[in-house]
């Protein structure tokens, strides 16, 4: 039974890695087009590309709990464009 758990974990890791590579390319592409800083964050165990300006807007609107800033989210991002 343990071998199935490890196979499942390995498969999930491979899928996450493929999605992460895709998100990195997408973030670089969006940065080249718009000039805005792009972040790759993990939301619901999936990598997601968002702009920093969008994160700031969500923080202002109260989407995140009180005390969370855009800088906190940027620090926890797994990839950010320069």
Secondary structure, 3 states (H helix, E strand, C coil): CHHHHHHHHHHHHHHHHHHHHHHHHHHHHHHHHHCCCEEEEEECCEEEEEEHHHHHHHHHHCCCCCCCCHHHHHHHCCEECC
